[in-house]
């Protein structure tokens, strides 16, 4: 059975991106889903001085190992001021010191959502362009606009058009 790591690029306990990532990961057949929570990898802000004094933080090694254990990564990014959430960026910064190919050439479904009509489009665009340099094989991207109008905790995506877009994308992903 294939292993999917699902996570959100958000430290919010009620992350809408985590809800989307878990939902999307659950749509894959014959896969075991493990959900990561960024709060389990909270580290001091990365700096070369901290790294020089203390080495690479153990939680960065733990995160890197988790990513390495995946057959597929399902990641949905929160958008903070048009870019990554600080908590997510900090984990990337620490982990990149182990290996700049943070995502270890793993296939990835990259997504974003937000309460607004753009659905995290800015951060999704940044990540889709950047993550291949960090070792992600981005197999597809998906943006869910207006989360609270288009997603229900029980039924998932309730907008038929958007649901079809995601299901079609997932069906094209072979990992």
N, C-alpha and C positions, 0 to 999 in steps of 0.2 A: 504494500500500500504506500502511495506517495504521501510525503509530508508537506503541508502548507504552513508557512509561518504567516499569520495575519497580524498586522499592527497598524496603528495610527501614528502619524507624526504630530501627536498632541499629548500633553500631560493632563488634560482635563479628565476628571473622574467620570464625567458624563459625555465623553467625546462623541460627537456625531460622526466623525471620521472613523472611530473605532467601530461604531455600529455598522457603518457601511462596509468596512473591511471584513468584519466577521460575517456579515450577510453574504457578501460576494464570495468569500472563501467557502462558505457552506453550499454554494451552487455548483461547485466542482464535484464530480462523481468519483467514487473510489479513492478518497483522500482523507487523511487524518489532519485535522486543523489544530494547530497550537497557537494561542493568542498571546502575544507579548504586550506588556504594558510599559510604556516609557518610564513610569514612576518607579519601576523596579530597577532602573538603570540611572538613577539620579546621581550625578557627579558634580564636583565643583566645576566652575567654568574652566574650559581648557585654556592653558597658556603654556608656552614653551618653558617658562620658569618652573611651573608646577611639575611638568613632565621631567625636567632636569633634576629637580629636587626629590621627587617621589616615584618616578617611573610612570608607565602607563597604568592608569587606574584599573583595578581588577574587574570592575563592572564593564569596562570597555572590552576586556577579554571575554567576559561572559556573553555580552551582546554579539560579539564577533563569532563566537562558537555557536550561538543560537542561529544566526544567519547561515553559518556553514552547514548546519544540520538540515536545512530546508531543501526541498526539491523545487519549490515555487514560493516566492514572496508575494503576498497581497498587501500592498501598502496604500493607505489613504492619508493624504497630507492635509493638515490644517493650514490655513493661510492667515498669517499674522502680518499685517501691513504689506501685503503683496508677496511675501516670501515665507520661508520655513518658520515654524515655531522655534523659539530659542532652545527649548528642551531637546527637540529633535536635532537641531544643528549642533548642539553641544555633544550629543552622542556620536554624530558623524565625525566631528572634529577629533574626539578622543580615539575613536575606532580607526580612523584613517591613519593614525600613527602606528598601528599594528600592520596595516596593509592599506595602501591607497585604494586598492580595489576592494573597498569595504563590503560590497555585495557579492564578491567572490564568484563572479560570472554566473550567478543564479538567474533563472528566468523570473520576471517580475510583471505583475499586473499593477499598474500605477494609477491611482485614483485621487480624487479630491472632492470634497463637498463643502458647502457653506450655507448659512441661512439665506444668503443673497442669490440673485439671479445669475451671477457669473460662476457660481459653484467652485470657487477656488481655482479658476482658470489661470491666474497669474502664477501661482506656486506650481501648478501642474506643468505649465510650460517651462518654467525654470528647471524643474526636476527632470522632465523628459529629455531636456538637452544636456543636463549635467550628469545624471546618474550613469549613463553608459561609460563615462570616463572613470567612474568609481566602481566599475565592474558589474553593473546591472544589465541584464539582457531584457530591456523593456519590450515586452511582447504586445502591449496595448495600453492605452490610456482611456480613462472614463471620468467624466465630470458629472456630478449630480447637483444641479442647481436647486435653489429654494428647498433645502432639505426638509423643513417642517411641513411643506405642502406636498412633497413627493415621496416621503418615507414614513412608514408606520412600523412601530416596534414589533408588532405581531406579523405583519404581512410583508415587510421589507419595502421595496420600491413599489409604490401604488400607481404611478403614472405608467400606463401600458407601453407607451412609446419608449420611455427611458428604460423600463424593465427589459424590453425586447433588445434594445441596444446593448445592455450589459450581458444578457444571456447569449446573444449572437457573438459578442466578443469572447466570452468564456468558452464557447463551443469551438472557437478557432484556436484556442490556446492548447498546444500539445506539449506536455512536459513530462 
